Amino acid sequence: MKQRLNIQWYSPFIFLLMALIPVVAQEKIITERTGGDILFVEAHYVVFSAETAEVVIPYRIRNDYFVFSRPLNTIADVYSAKADVIIEVLDSVGNSVARKIEHLELLSPTNIKAELRKNYTQGLVTFTLSKGAYTILVRVEDNEAKQFSADIRKQFIIRNTEPLTRSSFVPVQPLSGATTEWTLCNVGGDVLFSQPFGFLFTSPTDTLETVHYTIKRRMDEDDEQKIVLDTTVRCVKFSDVMMTIQKKDQNIVASIRNKDKQHVYYIPVNGVQLRQGRYEMTIIASNALLGTVQFATRWLDMPMSLTDLDIAIYPLQYLLTEEEYFSLRKGARESRIQKFEEFWKKKDPTPETAMNEMMAEFYRRVDYAINAFRTLKEPNGSLTDRGKIYILYGKPTSTERVLSPNSTPREIWTYENLKKTFVFEDPSKQGNYKLVESR
């Protein structure tokens, strides 16, 4: 068991994490499974007549699903993959009413799964459908590996009103510097956690100025829903226009286009306080129900080490006394989750938001250490000496390897800003490096 961390180590570690710029949201560990899935699909109807609607079906596929290989006679680090995305629409009795195939040809600078899972491929297809209930079937077939995903099924309803009056609510993110374009969240109808978002919709009515929305946390069926936001906001209105959704570069973008008889509204949502989880939003306009939206907040690049409570607790031995560490590991699962959250809440640099930047960076480092420093003797690299130093200080400014047939292998890590150097040796010559000197 590790002793309490020396204050000279602990202080710069906290300083480094507090200074980090990237922010990622916090999840209630284990109990909420709203991270980054392999395949997301959603559906929206945005342009419509009295009886029909143009249905847009965006999709997002995590790149580690595909098998990337280096083409023959290629020297550069460029890998390619080919796949088909098959999207079919079934009516309420199961008959196929529409089908399209998207052919994908992808390039990547790496074929390492851990790196591929950080990126996604996005696309969309459109259909013209009548009012009614539908099931969308999506399958991804990798042409290189001859593998295919399980069919993703998503229920979808074009509201049966006379006439068809309002589009669906489209979850979007503001584009920096743009006033008439937004990026679709494109995570299966959900929103991206720790980032601003709102909902776009089209209506023939031009009198809407403000809406009142209530957001409730969707807990287990037996639990009472908890109201987390209850407020009135002013809508952003665009008159006599139409909304289009298209692929632009690597994103799916909603835009205001051309003159039309419709009006487009944007409802901004104060989402920075929403913890990762599932929610229901009720929207009221002019004392009448405008609509209800169900969504989750998703942390796409959530560190894998946060999905397992035991793995998440292990590296905290570097920050705690022996007594504190064993206290964190004792008790029922819910009790340990509560103590884990309380520990990180005290170190949250932005407690007024649902984000915990320090915790996110800590576990990004844990993820890296688990894989980069594992050995046959210790499969969890975060528990090795090199893993410990990486978790506490991050990537070194420079790394020097000393390899000689007649001497013990050495690694020298230098942190210039901290004026620290760590020396590791591997007497067994099997990758089991031990910290032998720090200065």
N, C-alpha and C positions, 0 to 999 in steps of 0.2 A: 504494500500500500504506500502511495506517495505521501510525503510529508507536506505540510502547508507550504504553499508557494512563497518563495522569497519575495519580499516587497519590491525588490529591484526588478524582478521579472514581471510581477503583476501590474505595476504601474504603467510601464510602457505598453503592455498588452492592451490595457484599457484605453490608453491614449490613442493607440493605433486604430482600434475599433471605432472609437468616437469620431475619428477624423475621416472615416470612410465616406465616400460620396454615394455609391450605389445603395439603393434601399430596396428591401424586399419585405414582404408582409409576413406576419406571424400567424401560424396555424395552431389551433388547439390540438396538440399532438395526439395522434392515433385516433381520436374520436371523430374527426372530420376527414373524410376521404375526398377532398376537393382539390387535388393537385393537378399535375399535367398528365392527361391521358394520351394514349397513342393516336386516337382518332376522334375528332370533334365534328359534328354535323348539326346545322340548324337550318331553319326555313322561314322565309318572310314573304308576304305579299305586299308590294309597295305601289304598283301601278295597276289600276283596275277600272273596269266599267261597271255597269249595274249588275252584271251576271258573272263576269270572269275577272281573273286577276293574274298578273304576271308574278310567278312564284320564283324567288331567288333562293338557291340552296348553296350556301358557302360551306366549305370543308377545310379542315386543318389537320395535317398528318405529321406526327413527330418523325424526324428523319432517321431515327435509329430503327424504324420499321423496315426501311429499305436496305438491300444488300448492295453496298457500293464496292466496285472493283476498279482496278486500274486498267485502262484499255491497253491492248498490245502495242508495242513499239512506242510507248509513252514514257518519257523520262521524268517530266515534271510531276509534282505531287497533286495530281488531279484525278479524282475518282468519279465514276459515273454510275447511275442506276436508271433503270427503266421500269415503269409500272403503269397500270391502267386503273382508273377510278371509275367504277360502274355504279350509276345512280338510277334507280327505278322507282316509279311512283305507282302505288296500288290504290284502288278505290276502296270504299267501305266494305265491299264483299270480296276483296282480294284479287280483283282483276287488274292486270297491268294496263295503265293508261298512258304511260310515258316512260322513256328510257334513253339515257345518254351515256357515252363512254368518253372519258377524258384520258388522253395519252400523255404521260409525264416522262420527260427526259431531264434528269437532275445531275448537277455537278457539285462536288464537294472537295475541299482541300484535304480532307481526312476521311478515313474509314473506321476510326476508333469509335466504338459505340458510346462511350461516356461523353465524347464531344458531339456526336451526331444528335444525341437526345436533347441538346440545348437549342436546336433549331427545328423549325417547322416549315412544311410546304403548304401553301394555301391556294385555293382555287374556288371556282363556283360554276354552276350550271343554272339555266333558267327554263321554266316551262310556263305555258299558259293553261290555266285550269279553271273549271267552273267551281261554284260554291259547293262545299261539302267536306267530308272527313276523308283523310288520306293517310297512308303509311308510306314513309320513305325508306327504301332499302339501299344501303351503301356497302360496297365491297371493294377492297383494294387488293389488286393482284400484282405481285412483284414478278416481272418477266425474267429476271436473272435467276432468282432463287426458286422459281416455280412454286411460290407459296402465296396464300391468300388469307386475308383477314376474315374473321367471323362476320356475318352480316350484321350491320348496325341498323336497328329499326328505330324510327322516330315517328311518333304520331303528330299529325298536323291537321288543323281545321281552318278552312276559310269561312268566316262567320256567315251564318245564314240570315242576313238582314235584308230588308226590302227598301230601297236598293242597297247594294254593298257600299258602305259609306266611309269606313275608316280602315287604314292599313294596319298591319301588325306593328307592335312596338319593337324597334330595332335597337339593340344595345350597341353603343358606339363610344369611341374615345375622341376627344378634341384633337385636331391636328395643329401642331404649333404654327402660329402665324396665319392659319386659314380660318375664314369665317363662313365658308359655304361647303366645306369638306370635312368629313370625319372618317376615322378608321374603324371598321367593324371590329368588335372584340373577337368575334369568330371563335368562341369556345363553347359551342353547343348551346347557344342561347344564354350563356352565363357572362360574367364580367371578369376583368382582370383585377386581381386584388392589388391594393396599394397604388392604384392609378385612377385618375379622375375618369368618370364615365357619365353617360346620360342615355336618354332614349329618344329616338327620332320616330315620328309617325306622320302620315299624310291624312288630311281631312278636307272635305268640301267647305267646312265651317271656317269663317274668318274672324269670329268674335272671341276666340279664346285668348285671354291675356295672362291669367294665372291659374295654377292648379295646386291642389292640396294633396300631398301624398303621405301615406303611412307605410313604414317598412317594419315588418315583424320577422323575428328570427324563427325559422322553421325548425323546431326541435323534434324529438321523438313523438310518435303519435299520441302517447299517453301524457305528454307534457303540454302545459299551456304555452301558447306562443307569446313571445316577449316583444313588445314594441321597442325598437331601437332608434327610429327616426320618425318624427311627426311634424311636418312643416309645410308652409306655403311658399311656392317659388314662382317667379315670373318666367313665362315661356319665351323662348326666342322664336319669332314667327317670320316666315318667308311667304309672301302672298303671290298668288297667281303663278305658281311654279310647279315643277314635278321633281321627284326624287329618283335618282338612279343608283344602282349598286353595281360596281365593276371592279375587276382586278386591275391594280395599278402598281407596277413594280412587283414587290413581294407581298403587298398587302391587299386587302379587300376594302374598297373605299366607297362611302356613300356621298353623293354630290347633289347639289341643287342645279338643275339644268332647265333651260328653255322655258318659255311661257306656257302656262297651262291653267286650267280652271281649279286646280287643287291648291291647298295650302300646306306647307310643311312646318312642323313644330319640333322644337328641341327642348326636352325637359332635363335640366342639369340635376345631378344627384350628388349630395355631399357624402361621398363614399369613404373618406379617409378614416372614419371611425368604425367602419364595418369590419368586424373580425372575419376570418375565413370561416365560411359556413354557408347555410342555405337560407334564403329569404323569400318573403312574399310582399309585393308592393301593391298597394291599393291607391288608385289615382282618381281624385274627385275634381270635377270641373262644373261650375255653376250649380253646385249642390246636387249634382247627379254623378253616378258612377261612369267614369270614362273608360276604365279598364283595370285589369289585374295582371301583374307580371310576376312570375316565379323565376328566380335566378339563384345561382351560387356565385361566390367570389373564389376565383381559382388562382393559385400560386403555381404558375407553370414550371418554374425552375426551382421549386422547393428542394432543398438538400435532402438526399435520400436518407441520411442518418436521422432525420426528424420523423421518419415514418415508423421507427421502432424505438420505444421508450428506453429499453435497456441500452441499446447502442448510443442513444442520445445522452444517457446519464454517464456512461463510462468515462468520457474525456473530461467530465467536470471534476474528476479527482485532481486535475492539475490546478484547479482554482480553489479547492475547498480543503479544510482540515479533514483528518481522518474521521472525526466524529460527525462533521457536517455531511461528508460523503455517504457514510453508512446510514445516516438518518434519511437521506434522500432516496436510498435504495430500499428502505424498509417500508412495510405497510401494504395495504391493498392497492390495486392499480389506480383507482380514482384518487386515492390519497397521494400517491407518488406523482401523478400528473399535476395535482394542485400544487405540491411543493416545487415541482420543476418549473411551473409557470410563475410562481411567486419569486423564485430565484432570479429568473430572467427579467421579470417586471421591474425589479429593483435596479437593473442595469440598462433599462430602456432609455435611450437618449431623447426619445420623443414620446413621452407617456400620453400626450394628448391625442395621439393617433393609434391605430391598431397595428402599426408597423413596429418591429423591433430590429433595427439595423444591426445592433451588436450581436444578437443571437443569430441572425441570418449569416453574417460573415463568419462567425465562429464555426457554424456547421457546414458552410462551404469549405472551410479549411479541413474540417473533419472528413468530409467526403473525399477530398483530394488525398489526404493522408492515408485513409483506409486502403486505397488502391495503389498509391505510388510507393508506399514503404512496407507493404506486406511481404512476408517471407514464408518459407516452408515451416519455420519454427513458430512464427506469429502471423496468422492469416489476417488479423486486423491491424493494419499498418498504423492506425491512430494510437495504438498502445506501445509502439516502439519509441526509442529515444529520438529518432529523426522525426517521427510523427508528432511527438510532443512539442518539439521546438517549432515545427512548422505551424502547428495549431496556435501556439502562443504568439509567434512573431510574424507568421505569414511567409511569403516567398522571400528567400535571401537575395540580397543585391547581387551577389556572385557566389558561385559554387566551384571549388577546385577539387579535382579528383587526383589522388596520387596512387598510381598503380605500378608496382614493380615486382618481378618474380621473387625477389629475395627479401621483401619487406611486407608488413601488414598493410592492406588497403586502407586508405584514409580519405575522408571527405572533410573539406574545410568550408564552412558556411560563414559568409561575412554580411553583416547588416550595417551598411555605412551610416545611415541616419542615426542609428542607435549606438554606433561605435561598439558593436559587439561581434565577437567571433566564436563559433562553436566548432570543435574538432571531434569527428567520429572515427572510430577504427573498427575493422572487421577481422578479428583474429582467426575466425573459422574459415574466412574466405568464401562464405556462403550467403552473403548479403545481410548478415545479422550485425549491423553497425551499432556500436555503443558509444555514448557520449563520454569522452575521456578528458576533455578540457573545454572550459569556457572562459573567455576573457573580454 
